[in-house]
Amino acid sequence: MRHEIRESEGAVVVSFEGDIDLDTSPAARKVLLDCVRRKRSVLVDMSRVTYIDSSGVASLVESFQNARNAGLRFGLVAVSETALRVLKLARLDLVFPIHATLEDGLAQISG
């Protein structure tokens, strides 16, 4: 798993690439929680996530809850079909704000 963090329009955007699984989810968790600690809205670009398991999903859920508790917005953007299947299976597509594109996500959190 690789990641990139950047700021765009007042939000922190973290992009993941590769698998987010039992081996890589601790690193993903740390990255996500560090982004939430910046006290800005967080968007997670999942367009290049090739696989995500329950440990990766747990990292997303924990980060989402921390952001919400801090009064911050947290959303997923451009979720790959593979990752979206897992989120739908867990019915988390009804919990997470999911945006088709980064531009849509930025417009939503800034509005």
Backbone as JSON, one array per atom type, in Angstrom:
{
  "sequence": "MRHEIRESEGAVVVSFEGDIDLDTSPAARKVLLDCVRRKRSVLVDMSRVTYIDSSGVASLVESFQNARNAGLRFGLVAVSETALRVLKLARLDLVFPIHATLEDGLAQISG",
  "N": [[0.84, -1.18, 0.0], [0.52, 2.16, -0.84], [0.59, 5.68, -0.13], [-0.55, 9.08, -0.44], [-0.53, 12.38, 0.7], [-2.19, 15.45, 0.59], [-3.13, 18.92, 0.56], [-6.14, 20.5, -0.26], [-8.23, 23.05, -1.17], [-8.8, 23.69, 1.53], [-9.18, 21.24, 2.7], [-7.93, 18.05, 3.82], [-6.55, 15.72, 1.74], [-6.23, 12.36, 1.31], [-4.74, 9.88, -0.52], [-4.94, 6.53, -1.34], [-3.19, 3.65, -2.54], [-3.22, 0.41, -3.84], [-3.38, -2.57, -1.78], [-5.35, -2.59, 1.17], [-5.05, -4.15, 3.88], [-4.75, -6.71, 6.44], [-2.0, -6.59, 6.88], [-1.28, -4.01, 6.04], [-3.12, -2.25, 7.09], [-2.61, -1.13, 9.73], [-0.76, 0.93, 9.14], [-2.3, 2.46, 7.37], [-4.34, 3.24, 9.11], [-2.89, 4.86, 10.92], [-2.08, 6.94, 9.2], [-4.61, 7.99, 8.44], [-5.72, 8.78, 10.94], [-3.81, 10.67, 11.7], [-4.32, 12.58, 9.73], [-6.91, 13.41, 10.46], [-6.29, 14.61, 12.87], [-5.28, 17.01, 12.05], [-7.26, 18.81, 12.11], [-8.95, 19.48, 10.03], [-11.31, 19.04, 7.37], [-11.53, 15.76, 5.94], [-10.84, 13.95, 3.05], [-10.88, 10.84, 1.48], [-9.29, 9.41, -1.07], [-10.04, 6.71, -2.91], [-9.63, 5.56, -5.32], [-7.59, 4.03, -6.38], [-7.42, 1.8, -4.82], [-6.97, -1.56, -4.57], [-7.8, -3.71, -3.1], [-9.57, -4.26, -0.08], [-9.87, -5.22, 3.26], [-11.59, -6.35, 6.25], [-10.1, -5.22, 8.32], [-9.01, -2.97, 7.15], [-11.36, -1.59, 6.57], [-12.21, -1.15, 9.18], [-10.29, 0.72, 9.98], [-11.05, 2.9, 8.44], [-13.61, 3.37, 9.5], [-13.03, 4.0, 12.21], [-11.56, 6.36, 11.87], [-13.45, 7.99, 10.62], [-15.34, 8.19, 12.71], [-13.77, 9.53, 14.64], [-13.32, 11.95, 13.3], [-15.94, 12.91, 13.05], [-16.61, 13.18, 15.77], [-14.93, 15.27, 16.37], [-16.13, 17.3, 15.09], [-15.66, 17.49, 12.38], [-15.71, 17.05, 8.82], [-15.77, 14.03, 6.92], [-15.08, 12.06, 4.22], [-15.4, 9.7, 1.48], [-13.92, 9.33, -1.71], [-14.24, 8.66, -5.2], [-14.37, 5.81, -5.05], [-13.02, 2.66, -5.61], [-14.38, -0.05, -7.55], [-13.99, -2.58, -6.42], [-13.44, -1.99, -3.69], [-15.82, -0.67, -3.09], [-17.7, -2.71, -3.25], [-17.1, -4.18, -0.93], [-17.67, -2.26, 1.05], [-20.41, -1.93, 0.57], [-21.34, -4.48, 1.18], [-21.0, -4.52, 3.92], [-22.8, -2.61, 4.47], [-21.89, -0.07, 4.76], [-21.82, 1.84, 2.88], [-24.0, 3.31, 3.29], [-23.38, 4.77, 5.45], [-20.91, 6.19, 5.26], [-20.16, 9.31, 3.71], [-20.05, 9.27, 0.31], [-18.42, 10.22, -2.58], [-18.47, 10.77, -6.07], [-16.34, 11.96, -7.44], [-13.25, 13.69, -6.71], [-13.59, 16.43, -6.97], [-16.36, 16.67, -6.58], [-16.5, 15.86, -3.9], [-14.95, 17.86, -2.63], [-16.53, 20.1, -3.2], [-18.81, 19.46, -1.76], [-17.95, 19.34, 0.94], [-17.09, 21.9, 1.37], [-19.28, 23.38, 1.12]],
  "CA": [[0.0, 0.0, 0.0], [1.18, 3.47, -0.84], [-0.35, 6.77, 0.1], [-0.11, 10.45, -0.69], [-1.36, 13.34, 1.42], [-2.07, 16.82, 0.1], [-4.23, 19.79, 0.96], [-6.85, 21.09, -1.39], [-9.42, 23.83, -0.82], [-9.05, 23.63, 2.96], [-9.36, 19.86, 3.16], [-6.81, 17.13, 3.68], [-6.89, 14.63, 0.82], [-5.29, 11.25, 1.38], [-4.97, 8.92, -1.6], [-4.32, 5.23, -1.13], [-3.0, 2.81, -3.72], [-2.88, -0.97, -3.51], [-4.22, -3.31, -0.84], [-5.45, -2.18, 2.57], [-5.39, -5.42, 4.51], [-4.24, -6.92, 7.79], [-0.6, -6.17, 6.93], [-1.1, -2.58, 5.77], [-4.12, -1.39, 7.74], [-2.07, -0.28, 10.8], [-0.17, 2.13, 8.54], [-3.42, 3.26, 6.87], [-4.99, 3.8, 10.3], [-2.05, 5.96, 11.42], [-2.19, 8.04, 8.23], [-5.94, 8.58, 8.52], [-5.88, 9.48, 12.22], [-2.96, 11.87, 11.63], [-5.03, 13.57, 8.91], [-8.0, 13.94, 11.27], [-5.69, 15.47, 13.89], [-4.97, 18.33, 11.46], [-8.45, 19.64, 12.36], [-9.55, 19.88, 8.76], [-12.09, 17.98, 6.74], [-10.69, 14.74, 5.32], [-11.36, 13.16, 1.94], [-10.03, 9.68, 1.2], [-9.36, 8.99, -2.48], [-9.87, 5.25, -2.94], [-9.73, 5.14, -6.72], [-6.54, 3.06, -6.72], [-7.42, 0.7, -3.84], [-7.25, -2.8, -5.29], [-8.41, -4.66, -2.17], [-9.7, -3.8, 1.3], [-10.51, -6.22, 4.1], [-12.29, -5.8, 7.42], [-9.19, -4.38, 9.11], [-8.96, -1.69, 6.45], [-12.65, -0.94, 6.79], [-12.19, -0.69, 10.58], [-9.49, 1.94, 10.02], [-11.89, 3.97, 7.9], [-14.69, 3.65, 10.45], [-12.46, 4.69, 13.36], [-11.2, 7.72, 11.45], [-14.72, 8.68, 10.4], [-15.89, 8.5, 14.03], [-12.93, 10.57, 15.25], [-13.59, 13.2, 12.6], [-17.29, 13.35, 13.44], [-16.54, 13.63, 17.17], [-14.21, 16.55, 16.38], [-16.9, 18.28, 14.32], [-15.07, 17.59, 11.05], [-16.31, 16.22, 7.77], [-14.93, 12.93, 6.47], [-15.77, 11.39, 3.11], [-14.65, 8.86, 0.55], [-14.11, 9.78, -3.09], [-13.81, 7.81, -6.31], [-14.13, 4.49, -4.47], [-12.9, 1.61, -6.62], [-15.48, -1.02, -7.54], [-13.64, -3.63, -5.46], [-13.64, -1.47, -2.34], [-17.23, -0.35, -2.92], [-18.39, -3.98, -2.97], [-16.89, -4.5, 0.49], [-18.43, -1.28, 1.83], [-21.83, -2.24, 0.41], [-21.6, -5.72, 1.91], [-21.1, -4.14, 5.34], [-23.79, -1.53, 4.49], [-21.22, 1.19, 5.13], [-22.11, 2.84, 1.84], [-25.09, 4.13, 3.84], [-22.82, 5.52, 6.58], [-19.9, 7.12, 4.76], [-20.42, 10.15, 2.54], [-19.25, 8.78, -0.82], [-18.5, 11.16, -3.7], [-17.99, 10.18, -7.32], [-15.05, 12.55, -7.8], [-12.65, 14.58, -5.72], [-14.22, 17.73, -7.11], [-17.66, 16.57, -5.9], [-16.23, 15.81, -2.47], [-14.52, 19.19, -2.19], [-17.69, 20.99, -3.26], [-19.74, 19.09, -0.69], [-17.45, 19.67, 2.28], [-16.89, 23.33, 1.51], [-20.56, 24.05, 1.02]],
  "C": [[0.88, 1.24, 0.0], [0.12, 4.52, -0.58], [0.31, 8.1, -0.22], [-1.07, 11.36, 0.05], [-1.12, 14.72, 0.82], [-3.24, 17.63, 0.64], [-4.82, 20.42, -0.28], [-8.1, 21.78, -0.87], [-9.8, 23.67, 0.65], [-9.27, 22.25, 3.53], [-8.05, 19.1, 3.03], [-7.29, 15.99, 2.8], [-5.81, 13.56, 0.94], [-5.7, 10.24, 0.3], [-4.22, 7.63, -1.28], [-4.22, 4.48, -2.44], [-2.59, 1.42, -3.26], [-3.87, -1.58, -2.53], [-4.19, -2.67, 0.54], [-5.98, -3.41, 3.31], [-4.75, -5.53, 5.88], [-2.8, -6.43, 7.93], [-0.45, -4.64, 6.84], [-2.07, -1.68, 6.52], [-3.58, -0.62, 8.94], [-1.45, 1.02, 10.26], [-1.28, 3.05, 8.0], [-4.13, 3.95, 8.02], [-4.21, 5.01, 10.81], [-2.16, 7.17, 10.5], [-3.53, 8.75, 8.37], [-6.13, 9.37, 9.82], [-5.01, 10.73, 12.28], [-3.64, 12.97, 10.81], [-6.17, 14.21, 9.7], [-7.46, 14.91, 12.32], [-5.31, 16.85, 13.36], [-6.13, 19.3, 11.62], [-9.01, 20.26, 11.09], [-10.4, 18.73, 8.24], [-11.15, 17.04, 5.99], [-11.47, 14.05, 4.2], [-10.36, 12.05, 1.64], [-10.29, 9.23, -0.23], [-9.04, 7.5, -2.52], [-9.93, 4.7, -4.36], [-8.71, 4.07, -7.1], [-6.38, 1.97, -5.65], [-7.85, -0.56, -4.57], [-7.93, -3.85, -4.41], [-8.48, -4.02, -0.8], [-10.41, -4.89, 2.09], [-11.11, -5.55, 5.32], [-11.39, -4.93, 8.28], [-9.03, -3.01, 8.46], [-10.24, -0.9, 6.62], [-12.71, -0.39, 8.21], [-11.38, 0.6, 10.72], [-10.28, 3.13, 9.49], [-12.97, 4.37, 8.89], [-14.17, 4.42, 11.65], [-12.13, 6.14, 13.02], [-12.44, 8.57, 11.22], [-15.33, 9.1, 11.74], [-15.09, 9.59, 14.73], [-13.18, 11.93, 14.61], [-14.95, 13.75, 13.03], [-17.3, 13.88, 14.88], [-15.82, 14.97, 17.31], [-14.95, 17.63, 15.6], [-16.37, 18.49, 12.91], [-15.81, 16.71, 10.07], [-15.28, 15.2, 7.3], [-15.7, 12.21, 5.38], [-14.81, 10.58, 2.26], [-14.93, 9.36, -0.86], [-13.57, 8.74, -4.06], [-13.47, 6.39, -5.83], [-14.1, 3.45, -5.58], [-14.04, 0.61, -6.47], [-15.23, -2.13, -6.52], [-13.9, -3.18, -4.03], [-15.12, -1.17, -2.08], [-18.05, -1.6, -2.63], [-18.29, -4.34, -1.5], [-17.7, -3.55, 1.37], [-19.93, -1.56, 1.75], [-22.21, -3.5, 1.19], [-21.79, -5.45, 3.4], [-22.14, -3.03, 5.55], [-23.19, -0.19, 4.91], [-21.34, 2.25, 4.04], [-23.25, 3.75, 2.27], [-24.61, 5.01, 4.99], [-21.85, 6.59, 6.1], [-20.48, 8.02, 3.68], [-19.48, 9.68, 1.42], [-19.51, 9.69, -2.01], [-17.87, 10.53, -4.93], [-16.59, 10.68, -7.7], [-14.53, 13.4, -6.66], [-13.3, 15.96, -5.77], [-15.58, 17.76, -6.42], [-17.48, 16.6, -4.39], [-15.84, 17.17, -1.92], [-15.68, 20.18, -2.19], [-18.63, 20.71, -2.1], [-19.23, 19.53, 0.68], [-17.24, 21.16, 2.47], [-18.2, 24.09, 1.5], [-21.4, 23.98, 2.25]]
}
